[in-house]
Amino acid sequence: MSQIFLIFLTALTFSVLGTPLARRLALHAGVVDTPNARKIHAMPVPLLGGAAIYAAFVITLIVLGDRSYVRELVGILLGATLVSLFGLVDDHWGMHAYLKLGGQVLAGVVLILGGTQVQLFHQQWINWAVTLIWVVGITNAFNLLDNMDGLSGGIATVAAVFFLVLAAISGQYLVGSMAAALIGACIGFLRYNFNPATIFMGDVGSLFLGFLLAALGIKLRFPSNVPWITWLVPLCVLALPIFDTTLVTVSRLRRHLNPLTAAGTDHLSHRLVALGLTRRKAVLSCYLIAGGCGLVAVYIAQSHVPDGYIAAALLLLSAISAILWLERRCPGGKPRAKR
């Protein structure tokens, strides 16, 4: 545990020191997020905070990581680097959504070639397909979730904390070390990103976080439990970004909009604000929801059939009910007009 704590402190230090440097670089290079009708901030805000998260994470693991996991770690880092580069290009020059999606698929292929993939079905091609769907889905979920100060970074921190706890329970050093590095890198960044933010992570950060957490979910194993219970755990840990993406997708399809290219204030955080919360309270509420989902994941990891399935089913029913309620109270993210 002392090594895990050292990894956390090192990543935290690199992130705290590196984020202001990334801010200056973003201002110098003109990589800023300019306000428009679809965004809620009023002044231009520098991007590239994700570059500080990436650097803190990678440098820490290169210096302090266990060399016995090099092959698996290299595959994960190469894939994460690839999606980060696509995000960097999108932040600076802009990129078509489908091209960015193609980059995520390519990164998923790199992950598979590096030895990290779903191992749930007998047919290998199905495992590959599920791996790509999972990686692209979670990566995009965090990209969509990055819509309010401190939200994406905070939810990534909460998820990484539970991945660290679950890794400690099952004795998985690689997952634990990566989770600890990610926690430190995110907390260091949140010092500057929490409301009111002085820097955004940009796509370079949100895509990196999503890809990395998707990889951690795949790496997490519970050999003493049945495979389906094992795969319910990361689904619950990452339930909030999955829920937010599902909510947005359902809402935009109902309004005949393309979920991939359309944008707007129809996310969970926006709807909580529409219901009367401040932006800070909305973000903190999302943290609490993510923490509750993480606790369900810990329960499922230590339970057996049928208890684990029942807990997951109750969480799913709660999510479906919440989507229906939010669409009724705040259709499209706007409060329903009183009659």
SVG drawing of the C-alpha trace seen along z (x, -y; Angstrom):
<svg xmlns="http://www.w3.org/2000/svg" viewBox="-52 -37 63 58">
<polyline fill="none" stroke="black" stroke-width="0.4" points="0.0,0.0 2.9,-2.3 3.8,-2.1 0.3,-2.9 0.2,-5.9 3.6,-7.1 2.1,-6.7 -0.9,-8.8 1.2,-11.6 3.6,-11.7 0.8,-12.0 -0.9,-14.7 2.3,-16.7 2.9,-16.5 -0.7,-17.5 -0.7,-20.5 2.5,-21.8 1.7,-20.9 -1.8,-22.3 -0.7,-26.0 2.0,-25.3 -0.7,-23.8 -2.9,-26.9 -0.1,-29.2 0.7,-27.0 -3.0,-27.0 -3.2,-30.8 0.0,-31.1 -1.1,-28.7 -4.7,-30.1 -6.2,-26.8 -9.2,-28.2 -12.9,-27.4 -14.9,-30.3 -18.4,-30.9 -21.4,-30.4 -25.1,-29.7 -24.5,-26.0 -22.1,-26.7 -22.7,-28.0 -19.5,-29.8 -19.3,-33.6 -15.6,-34.1 -13.0,-32.3 -11.3,-29.6 -8.0,-27.9 -8.0,-24.2 -5.2,-21.6 -5.9,-20.8 -6.2,-17.2 -2.6,-17.4 -1.5,-18.0 -3.6,-15.0 -2.1,-12.8 1.5,-13.9 1.1,-13.4 -0.4,-9.9 2.1,-8.7 5.2,-10.1 4.2,-8.7 3.7,-5.1 6.9,-5.2 8.9,-6.2 7.1,-4.1 5.1,-1.4 5.9,2.3 8.0,3.4 6.4,6.9 3.2,5.4 5.0,3.6 3.3,5.3 -0.2,4.7 0.6,1.1 2.2,0.2 -1.0,1.3 -3.2,-0.8 -0.9,-3.8 -0.6,-3.7 -4.4,-3.6 -4.8,-6.4 -2.2,-8.5 -3.9,-7.9 -7.3,-9.2 -5.6,-12.1 -3.9,-13.1 -7.3,-13.1 -8.7,-15.1 -5.8,-17.6 -6.4,-18.1 -10.2,-18.6 -9.5,-21.2 -7.1,-23.2 -8.5,-22.9 -11.8,-21.0 -12.6,-17.6 -15.7,-15.8 -17.4,-13.7 -17.1,-10.6 -13.4,-11.0 -13.0,-11.3 -15.1,-8.2 -12.8,-6.4 -9.8,-7.4 -11.4,-5.8 -12.1,-2.6 -8.4,-2.5 -7.3,-3.1 -9.6,-0.2 -7.8,2.1 -4.5,1.0 -5.8,2.0 -6.8,5.4 -3.5,6.0 -1.8,5.1 -3.6,7.9 -6.5,6.0 -9.9,7.2 -13.2,8.6 -13.1,12.3 -16.7,13.2 -17.7,15.3 -16.3,18.4 -16.2,16.8 -13.2,14.5 -14.7,12.1 -17.6,11.4 -15.2,10.5 -13.4,8.1 -16.7,6.5 -17.8,6.1 -14.4,4.6 -14.6,2.0 -18.2,1.1 -17.3,0.7 -14.2,-1.3 -15.9,-3.7 -19.0,-4.0 -17.2,-4.9 -14.7,-7.2 -17.6,-9.1 -19.6,-9.1 -16.8,-11.1 -16.5,-13.3 -20.2,-14.2 -20.0,-14.4 -17.4,-17.3 -20.1,-20.0 -19.7,-21.7 -16.9,-22.9 -15.4,-19.9 -17.8,-17.4 -15.9,-15.0 -12.7,-15.2 -14.6,-14.6 -16.6,-11.7 -13.4,-10.1 -11.9,-10.6 -14.9,-8.9 -14.8,-6.0 -11.0,-5.6 -11.4,-5.5 -13.8,-2.6 -11.5,-0.8 -8.7,-1.2 -10.8,0.3 -12.0,3.1 -8.4,3.8 -7.3,3.9 -10.1,6.4 -9.0,8.7 -5.3,8.1 -4.7,6.6 -1.7,4.3 -1.8,3.1 -5.4,1.8 -4.6,0.4 -1.5,-1.5 -3.2,-3.0 -6.3,-4.0 -4.0,-5.6 -2.1,-7.6 -5.4,-8.7 -6.8,-9.8 -3.8,-12.0 -3.7,-13.4 -7.5,-14.3 -7.4,-15.8 -4.5,-18.0 -6.4,-19.2 -9.6,-19.8 -7.8,-22.4 -8.0,-24.6 -11.1,-23.2 -13.7,-23.2 -16.2,-26.0 -15.2,-28.7 -12.8,-27.0 -9.7,-28.7 -8.9,-25.9 -10.8,-23.1 -9.5,-19.6 -10.8,-19.7 -11.3,-16.7 -7.6,-15.7 -8.6,-15.1 -12.1,-13.8 -11.2,-11.2 -8.1,-10.2 -10.1,-9.7 -12.9,-7.8 -10.5,-5.4 -8.4,-4.8 -11.4,-4.0 -12.8,-1.7 -9.5,0.1 -9.5,0.4 -13.0,1.8 -11.8,4.5 -8.7,5.3 -10.6,5.7 -11.2,9.4 -12.9,11.4 -11.9,15.0 -13.8,16.3 -17.1,15.0 -19.0,15.9 -18.1,14.0 -21.3,12.1 -21.1,10.7 -17.5,9.6 -18.7,7.6 -21.6,6.0 -19.0,4.3 -17.5,1.8 -20.9,1.1 -22.0,0.0 -18.8,-2.0 -19.3,-3.9 -23.1,-4.0 -23.4,-7.8 -21.6,-8.6 -23.4,-5.7 -26.7,-7.1 -25.9,-10.6 -25.1,-9.4 -28.3,-7.3 -30.4,-10.2 -28.9,-12.6 -29.3,-10.0 -32.9,-9.2 -33.7,-12.9 -32.1,-13.9 -33.6,-11.0 -37.0,-12.0 -36.4,-15.5 -35.2,-14.0 -31.6,-15.2 -28.3,-13.3 -26.9,-12.3 -23.3,-12.3 -23.3,-15.8 -26.0,-17.6 -25.1,-19.5 -27.0,-21.3 -27.9,-21.7 -29.7,-18.5 -27.3,-16.5 -28.1,-15.4 -26.1,-18.3 -28.0,-20.9 -31.3,-19.4 -30.4,-19.5 -29.6,-23.2 -33.0,-23.6 -34.7,-22.0 -33.2,-24.7 -29.7,-23.6 -26.7,-25.8 -24.0,-24.6 -21.7,-23.7 -24.5,-21.8 -25.4,-20.0 -21.9,-18.8 -21.6,-17.7 -25.0,-15.8 -23.5,-13.9 -20.5,-13.0 -22.9,-11.6 -24.8,-9.6 -21.6,-8.2 -20.5,-7.3 -23.8,-5.5 -23.3,-3.5 -19.8,-2.7 -21.1,-1.3 -23.5,0.9 -20.5,2.1 -18.6,3.1 -21.6,5.0 -22.0,6.8 -18.3,7.7 -18.6,9.5 -22.0,11.1 -23.2,14.1 -26.1,15.2 -28.9,14.0 -28.0,11.2 -25.7,9.4 -28.2,9.7 -30.9,8.3 -28.8,5.3 -27.9,4.6 -31.5,4.9 -32.7,2.4 -30.0,0.0 -31.1,0.4 -34.8,-0.2 -33.8,-3.3 -32.0,-4.6 -34.9,-4.0 -37.3,-5.7 -35.0,-8.7 -34.8,-9.1 -38.6,-9.0 -39.0,-11.5 -36.3,-13.9 -37.8,-13.8 -41.2,-14.6 -40.0,-17.4 -37.2,-18.8 -37.8,-17.8 -34.7,-18.6 -33.1,-20.0 -35.6,-22.8 -38.1,-23.0 -41.6,-22.2 -43.7,-25.3 -46.4,-25.6 -50.0,-25.7"/>
</svg>
